[in-house]
Amino acid sequence: MLTVTSANVNGLRAAAKKGFVEWLAGTSADAVCLQEVRAEEAQLPEEVRAPEGWFTAHAPAAAKGRAGVSLYLRREPDAVRVGFGSTEFDASGRYIEADLPGVTVASLYLPSGEAETPKQDEKYRFMGEFLPYLKELRTRAAAEGREVVVCGDWNIAHQEADLKNWKANRKSAGFLPEEREWLTRVLDEAEGGYVDVVRSLHPDQEGPYSWWSYRGRAFDNDSGWRIDLIVSSPRLAERCVKAYVERAASHAERWSDHAPVTAVFDV
């Protein structure tokens, strides 16, 4: 079995003080993909930077205190690559991948954007460069007899079932028509050719949501967004036997505004 978890930690140093260390010690995952780490490796406490039993790879952003992605793997990978060949984004702490036996595992933190601002333009530029890379990655992996799984905070709710208040967010970043159409292309066999494994196993479910605002009682009311996705090459997706959100038992027990998303593959 191969178990993969994606988690936006909303600042790894803060999450470590709220329960992330204990969660990591208890997880059965073989690969943990983190986003929004917001720290350089030297700034992380030892139990987070290099915990016993894990190989870690960190890709911080050049802009201090921003973004940052990491991989925690049960075994040392054959190779680790930061970025996807983008002049603009490779130093932004938004993408890292590693080759394990038979599978490439990646952690993605796609820009959140902000409708009708330069931040949204940045998001679209990232999306424009990233889709061709996803296609290239899958093609290259297939030629090597490998599968691909890309975990991360995609910052896009693909369908109406992926956020509680979709009607009120039709003009909000994360649910704009252009963003949703782009994600459809990622999941289109003729273009990206990837499978959203949570939605594949739960086609008729509202959510399950993975992010809730800290404002109001969003978590208690389960008024969230499903923006943390695990997508994989189709053959690997066919072997996904379980995919779920590790929702905290209570608001007080959360160590991030996101919850970990986990997929189990029978490989």
C-alpha positions as CSV (number, residue, x, y, z in Angstrom):
1,M,0.0,0.0,0.0
2,L,1.1,3.6,-0.7
3,T,-0.5,6.2,1.6
4,V,-0.1,9.9,0.6
5,T,-1.2,13.0,2.6
6,S,-1.4,16.6,1.5
7,A,-1.6,19.3,4.1
8,N,-1.4,23.1,4.0
9,V,0.1,23.9,7.4
10,N,-0.5,27.7,7.4
11,G,2.9,28.2,8.8
12,L,4.9,25.1,9.9
13,R,6.5,26.7,12.9
14,A,3.0,27.7,14.3
15,A,1.5,24.3,13.3
16,A,4.3,22.5,15.1
17,K,3.2,24.2,18.4
18,K,-0.5,23.3,17.8
19,G,-0.3,19.6,17.1
20,F,1.5,19.0,13.8
21,V,4.4,17.2,15.5
22,E,2.0,14.8,17.2
23,W,0.0,14.3,14.0
24,L,3.2,13.5,12.1
25,A,4.3,11.0,14.7
26,G,0.9,9.2,14.5
27,T,0.4,9.2,10.7
28,S,0.7,6.0,8.7
29,A,1.5,8.0,5.5
30,D,4.4,7.0,3.3
31,A,4.6,10.5,1.8
32,V,3.4,13.8,3.4
33,C,3.3,16.8,1.1
34,L,3.2,20.2,2.9
35,Q,2.3,23.7,1.6
36,E,2.5,27.2,3.0
37,V,5.4,26.2,5.2
38,R,6.5,29.9,5.4
39,A,10.0,29.1,6.8
40,E,13.5,28.4,5.7
41,E,14.9,25.0,6.7
42,A,17.2,26.5,9.3
43,Q,14.3,28.3,11.0
44,L,12.5,25.0,11.7
45,P,12.9,23.2,15.0
46,E,14.8,19.9,14.8
47,E,11.8,17.7,15.3
48,V,10.2,19.4,12.3
49,R,13.2,20.0,10.1
50,A,14.4,16.4,10.2
51,P,12.2,14.1,12.3
52,E,13.4,10.6,13.0
53,G,12.2,8.1,10.4
54,W,11.6,10.6,7.6
55,F,13.6,12.0,4.7
56,T,12.7,15.6,4.3
57,A,13.1,18.0,1.4
58,H,12.2,21.7,1.8
59,A,11.7,24.3,-0.9
60,P,11.2,27.7,0.7
61,A,10.2,30.9,-1.2
62,A,12.8,33.5,-2.0
63,A,10.4,36.0,-0.4
64,K,10.9,35.3,3.3
65,G,7.8,34.3,5.2
66,R,5.8,33.4,2.1
67,A,4.6,30.1,0.5
68,G,7.1,27.2,0.8
69,V,6.5,23.5,0.1
70,S,8.0,20.4,1.7
71,L,8.1,16.6,1.3
72,Y,8.3,14.1,4.1
73,L,9.1,10.7,2.8
74,R,9.6,7.3,4.6
75,R,12.5,6.5,2.4
76,E,15.2,8.5,0.6
77,P,14.0,9.3,-3.0
78,D,16.0,8.6,-6.1
79,A,15.8,12.3,-7.0
80,V,14.3,15.6,-5.8
81,R,13.4,18.5,-8.1
82,V,12.4,22.0,-7.1
83,G,10.2,24.0,-9.5
84,F,9.0,23.1,-13.0
85,G,11.3,25.1,-15.2
86,S,9.7,28.4,-14.7
87,T,11.8,31.6,-14.6
88,E,9.1,33.4,-12.6
89,F,8.0,30.7,-10.2
90,D,10.8,28.2,-9.5
91,A,12.1,30.3,-6.5
92,S,8.6,31.0,-5.2
93,G,8.3,27.9,-2.9
94,R,5.3,26.5,-4.8
95,Y,6.4,23.2,-6.3
96,I,8.7,20.3,-5.3
97,E,8.7,16.7,-6.6
98,A,10.5,13.5,-5.7
99,D,11.0,10.1,-7.4
100,L,10.1,7.1,-5.4
101,P,10.1,3.5,-6.7
102,G,7.4,3.5,-9.4
103,V,5.9,6.8,-8.6
104,T,6.7,10.5,-8.6
105,V,5.2,12.4,-5.7
106,A,4.8,16.2,-5.8
107,S,3.7,19.0,-3.5
108,L,2.0,22.0,-5.0
109,Y,1.0,25.4,-3.6
110,L,-0.9,27.2,-6.4
111,P,-1.3,31.0,-5.9
112,S,-4.5,31.9,-4.2
113,G,-5.2,35.0,-6.4
114,E,-7.6,37.9,-5.7
115,A,-10.2,38.7,-8.3
116,E,-9.5,41.7,-10.5
117,T,-6.1,42.4,-9.0
118,P,-2.4,41.7,-10.1
119,K,-2.5,38.7,-7.7
120,Q,-5.1,37.1,-10.0
121,D,-2.9,37.8,-13.0
122,E,0.0,36.1,-11.3
123,K,-2.3,33.1,-10.6
124,Y,-3.2,32.9,-14.3
125,R,0.4,33.1,-15.3
126,F,1.3,30.2,-13.0
127,M,-1.6,28.2,-14.3
128,G,-0.6,28.9,-17.9
129,E,2.9,27.5,-17.3
130,F,1.9,24.7,-15.0
131,L,-0.6,22.8,-17.1
132,P,1.9,22.0,-19.9
133,Y,4.4,20.9,-17.3
134,L,1.8,18.5,-15.8
135,K,1.3,17.0,-19.2
136,E,5.0,16.7,-19.7
137,L,5.5,15.1,-16.3
138,R,2.9,12.5,-16.9
139,T,4.3,11.7,-20.4
140,R,7.8,11.4,-19.0
141,A,6.8,9.3,-16.1
142,A,4.8,6.9,-18.4
143,A,7.8,6.5,-20.6
144,E,9.8,5.4,-17.5
145,G,7.0,3.1,-16.3
146,R,6.2,5.4,-13.4
147,E,2.9,6.8,-12.0
148,V,2.4,10.4,-10.8
149,V,0.6,11.9,-7.8
150,V,0.4,15.7,-7.3
151,C,-0.8,16.7,-3.9
152,G,-1.5,20.2,-2.8
153,D,-3.5,23.4,-2.2
154,W,-4.8,24.0,-5.7
155,N,-6.8,27.1,-4.5
156,I,-9.6,26.2,-6.8
157,A,-13.0,24.7,-6.0
158,H,-13.8,22.8,-9.1
159,Q,-17.5,22.1,-8.8
160,E,-20.5,23.6,-6.9
161,A,-20.2,20.6,-4.6
162,D,-16.7,21.7,-3.6
163,L,-17.7,24.7,-1.5
164,K,-20.6,25.3,0.8
165,N,-21.6,28.8,-0.3
166,W,-21.0,28.6,-4.0
167,K,-23.7,31.0,-5.1
168,A,-22.1,33.8,-3.0
169,N,-18.6,33.1,-4.4
170,R,-19.2,33.1,-8.1
171,K,-17.1,36.2,-8.5
172,S,-14.5,35.2,-5.9
173,A,-11.0,33.9,-6.6
174,G,-10.9,30.2,-6.3
175,F,-14.3,29.7,-8.0
176,L,-14.0,31.9,-11.1
177,P,-15.1,30.3,-14.3
178,E,-11.6,30.6,-15.8
179,E,-10.1,28.8,-12.8
180,R,-12.6,26.0,-12.9
181,E,-12.2,25.5,-16.6
182,W,-8.5,25.3,-16.2
183,L,-8.9,22.6,-13.5
184,T,-11.2,20.7,-15.9
185,R,-8.4,20.8,-18.4
186,V,-6.0,19.3,-15.8
187,L,-8.5,16.5,-15.4
188,D,-9.2,16.1,-19.1
189,E,-7.6,13.0,-20.6
190,A,-6.8,14.9,-23.8
191,E,-4.9,17.6,-21.9
192,G,-3.7,17.0,-18.4
193,G,-5.0,13.5,-18.0
194,Y,-5.1,13.4,-14.2
195,V,-7.8,12.1,-11.8
196,D,-9.0,13.8,-8.7
197,V,-9.0,10.8,-6.4
198,V,-11.2,12.1,-3.6
199,R,-14.0,13.1,-6.1
200,S,-13.5,9.9,-8.0
201,L,-14.3,7.9,-4.8
202,H,-17.0,10.3,-3.6
203,P,-18.7,11.5,-6.8
204,D,-22.0,12.5,-5.2
205,Q,-20.8,14.0,-1.9
206,E,-20.9,17.6,-0.9
207,G,-17.3,18.3,-0.1
208,P,-15.6,16.8,1.8
209,Y,-14.2,20.2,2.6
210,S,-10.6,20.7,3.4
211,W,-10.4,24.5,4.3
212,W,-12.5,26.6,6.6
213,S,-12.1,30.3,7.3
214,Y,-11.1,31.2,10.9
215,R,-13.8,33.8,10.8
216,G,-17.1,33.2,12.5
217,R,-18.1,29.5,13.0
218,A,-17.2,28.3,9.5
219,F,-15.5,25.1,10.9
220,D,-18.3,24.3,13.3
221,N,-20.9,24.8,10.6
222,D,-18.8,22.9,8.0
223,S,-19.0,25.9,5.7
224,G,-15.8,25.2,3.8
225,W,-14.1,24.7,0.5
226,R,-12.6,21.6,-1.1
227,I,-9.4,23.1,-2.5
228,D,-6.7,20.7,-1.3
229,L,-6.6,18.0,-3.9
230,I,-4.7,14.8,-4.6
231,V,-4.6,14.1,-8.3
232,S,-2.9,11.2,-9.9
233,S,-2.2,9.5,-13.2
234,P,-5.2,7.4,-14.2
235,R,-3.7,4.0,-13.7
236,L,-2.7,4.9,-10.1
237,A,-6.1,6.4,-9.5
238,E,-7.7,3.1,-10.4
239,R,-5.8,1.6,-7.4
240,C,-7.0,4.2,-4.9
241,V,-8.9,2.3,-2.3
242,K,-9.5,5.1,0.2
243,A,-9.4,8.9,0.1
244,Y,-10.6,11.2,2.8
245,V,-10.2,14.4,4.7
246,E,-8.7,14.2,8.2
247,R,-11.0,16.7,9.8
248,A,-10.2,17.7,13.4
249,A,-12.6,16.6,16.0
250,S,-13.1,20.2,17.2
251,H,-12.1,23.8,16.3
252,A,-9.7,23.8,19.2
253,E,-7.8,20.8,18.0
254,R,-7.0,22.3,14.6
255,W,-3.4,23.1,13.8
256,S,-4.2,24.8,10.5
257,D,-7.1,26.3,8.7
258,H,-6.8,23.4,6.3
259,A,-7.2,19.7,7.1
260,P,-4.9,17.0,5.8
261,V,-6.2,15.1,2.8
262,T,-5.1,11.4,2.5
263,A,-5.3,8.8,-0.2
264,V,-4.4,5.1,0.0
265,F,-3.3,3.3,-3.1
266,D,-3.1,-0.5,-3.5
267,V,0.2,-0.7,-5.4
